[in-house]
Amino acid sequence: MAKQTVKPSKSGNFVGILVVIAVVGIAAIAYLANGKASKAVTVDPNVPAGAAFGYIRGDSTAPVQIIEFGDFECPSCGQFATVTEPDIRSRLIATGQVALTFYDFPLDMHRNTWAASNSAACAADQGKFWEMHDRLFEGQNEWNTQATKDPVSVMKGYAKEIGLEMSKWQSCVDEAKHLDRIKGNRAEALRRNIQSTPTFIIGDKMVPGAITYDAFKAYVDSAAAAKAPVKAPAKAAAK
């Protein structure tokens, strides 16, 4: 699970440094734990999205609407996308039970993640965000910070694979056309106090970590039950 740290303010520098050290230590432990989920907390699911603009998969009128905040270079996000998400798509999204909206949350620790968000946003212009989303996570070890200083050259190959019109995609990427959108999604994550990636909002629960399908389904069932209309008690028969 990758975690975001916040720089200390100028006032109280010493205390701020100690806090950052503690947060970084926690982040390192969580990161090495390879996505071990933390306990879910209760949140208000009706917080407006503000200037953020996510990418939806599924029916926008599905009974349960799920939000994911993810970082394309986060290993735990990659684990979830490649291991768990296929089951969610086939068993929950395709059946109309849920819809999932992805907001990219690029973390400072990942040098190449902005390029990935940019590449995916430009693929979205041609209706292929999810194809690029999947390819980025599948090939994460080919373009991440440890692998290359030129991630766009790798992503260009993905763009060709998924059938994008290359001149349009390349122009979009070079111009960083959707930088404001990416910044808006990141700002929304910070506004909601998202501490790690991936983090899901399912009903009134904020759920961090690359959780299993069964755990995910349990949260979905709970959210669906909370929205179900309460049946009026049966009237007693007249005597």
CORTAUR-V791460 format. One record per backbone hydrogen bond with DSSP energy under -0.5 kcal/mol. CO is the residue of the C=O (numbers start at 0). NH is the residue of the N-H. Records with the same first field share a line. If there is no record, write none. Layout:
# CORTAUR-V791460
CO->NH + NH
This chain:
# CORTAUR-V791460
1->196
9->12
11->15
12->16
13->17
14->18
15->19
16->20
17->21
18->22
19->23
20->24
21->25
22->26
23->27
24->28
25->29
26->30
27->31
28->32
29->34
30->33
34->209
40->205
42->44
43->46
48->51
53->55
54->101
56->99
58->61
62->64
63->65 + 98
64->202
65->100
66->200
67->69 + 102
68->197 + 198
69->104
70->73
73->77
74->78
75->79
76->80
77->81
78->82 + 83
79->83 + 84
83->86 + 87
84->88
85->89
86->90
87->91 + 92
88->93
91->96 + 97
92->95
95->62
96->63
98->65
99->56 + 101
100->67
101->54
102->69
106->109
108->110
109->112
111->115
112->116
113->117
114->118
115->119
116->120
117->121
118->122
119->123
120->124
122->125 + 127
123->126
127->131
128->132
129->133
130->134
131->135
132->136
133->137
134->138
136->139
138->141 + 142
139->142 + 143
143->146 + 147
149->152 + 153
150->153 + 154
151->155
152->156
153->156 + 157
154->158
155->159
156->160
157->161
158->163
159->162
163->165
164->168
165->169
166->170
167->171
168->172
169->173
170->174
171->175 + 176
172->175
175->178
177->181
178->182
179->183
180->184
181->185
182->186
183->187
184->188
185->189
186->190
187->191
188->193
189->192
194->3
196->1
197->208
198->68
199->201 + 206
200->66 + 202
201->204
203->42
204->201 + 206
205->40 + 207
206->199
208->210
211->215
212->216
213->217
214->218
215->219
216->220
217->221
218->222
219->223
220->224
221->225
222->226
223->227
